[in-house]
């Protein structure tokens, strides 16, 4: 039980820090929500319906959906919104469906690009292609403005280590 509680505490601590960087770029506020993915029973060989709920406890292998919601509290449209979020240490990046303006970092947030285009330094040998396990940060750059008083959300997934 101690290991499970530590994982939840680590996830919550990282999520509590993340909104500060996005909120500082504009008159907006960033809210982060973590939910546990559960699959319903499969029917006729088809994958069961997925549901999401706030977890009380997570264990290694659980898939977590992290939803980032940017709300523009200003009086004018928020242009050039850049949402950058670290991957919590307790999670391994496991994809996103929100691919417009999306990029990842495998070097602690110093540079971003498509995962397939990134490499990771390998001691004593040539760099190797980056994998999802190497992702340290995710980023969305929105080319269109978020209207005053409006919100926009994106989500990514992580597996509990």
N, C-alpha and C positions, 0 to 999 in steps of 0.2 A: 504493500500500500504506500509506503514512503516513496518508492520510485515513481508511482503513478501520480502522486500529489506533486512531486518535484517537477514532472513534465508539465502539468497544468500550470503551476506557478511560473515556470520559465516562459511558457507561451503567453500568459497574461502579462508578465512583466515587459516582454518585448512589444506586445501590442499597445501597451499603455504609453510607450515612448514614441511610437511611430507617428502619431498625428502632429507632433510639433513641427517637423520639417515641412510638411505640406501646408499646414495652416499659416506658416510664416511667409509663404510666397505670395499670398493674396489676402483678400478680405474673407476668405473661406475657412471652413472647418472640415477636418477629415475625421470621420468616424470609422472604426474598424470593428467588424463582427466576425467571430470565429464560430463555426458550426461543424458538428460531426456528421459525416455522410454515412447513411445506412441504406443498403439495398434490400428491397422487398424480395419475396420469393420469385424465382424465374417461372415463366409459364410457357409451355411448348417450346423450350429451348431459347426463348428470348430473355434478355436480362431484365431483372425485376426493377420496378420503379424506385428511383432514389428519393430519399427524404433527408432533410437537414434539421438538426436541433442543437441547441446549446449543450455542450457536453458537461457532465458532472465529473467524469473521469475519462481519460484517454489512455490507450495502451499502444505500445509499438505496433506499427502496421495500420493503425486507424488513419483514415483519410479525412482531412480537415479542409473545409472551404473557408477562405478568408475573404470577406467582402469589404472593399474600401469604398466609402461613400463621401464624395466631396460636395459640400453645400456652400453655395455662393451667398454669403450674408451681406454683400456689398450692394450699393445702389446702381452699379454698372456691371455689364457682363465681365466675367473673369476670362481673359484670353490667355492662351499659352500655358494652360494648367499642366503641371508636371507632377505626377504622383509617383514617388519613389518610395519603396518599402523594402526593408531588409527581410530576408527569410529568417524566421525565428530559428535559433540553434537547435531547438527540439524537433524541427521539421526538415524534411527533404522536399524540395520543389517537385510538384507533380502535375504541372501544366496549368493552362488557362483556356477558356473559350473566348475571352475578350482580347482578340489579337490586333485590333485596330490601334496603331500607335504603340504597340507593346514591344519591349526589349528586355533582355536580362543582362546581368553582370555576373562574372565568375571571378572578379578580382576585388571584391569588397566595395563595389559601387564606383570604381574609378572610371570604367568604360562600359558601354552597353552596346548590344547588338543582338541579332538573331542567334539563338543557341547553336544552330548548325554552322554558323560562321566563326564561332569562338573557339579558342584553344586554351589549354592549361599547361603551364610549365611543368615539365617532369624532370626531377633532379637526375642529372647524368645522361639524359637522352633528349631527343627532339620533343617539342611540344606535342601533346596529344589532343584529339578533338574533345571539346567540353561535353559533359553529359548533364542531365537534369540534377544529379547529385552534387555537381559543382556550383550550382547557382547560389549566389549570395544575396542578390537583390533583384527585384522586379521593378519595371518602370513603364508608365503610360504617359505619352505626350499627346495631348488633345489639341488638334489643329483648330477646332471650332470652339468658340467661347461658350461658357456655361452662363446662361442668362441670370440676372439678378434674382435672388430668391429661389432659384432652382437647384436641384441636386442631380448628380450623375454617379453611377456606381460601376465598379469593375470587380472581378473576383479572380482569385487564383487558388490552387490546391496545394496541399502539402501532406506528406505522410509522416506520422510520428515515428521518430527514430527509436 
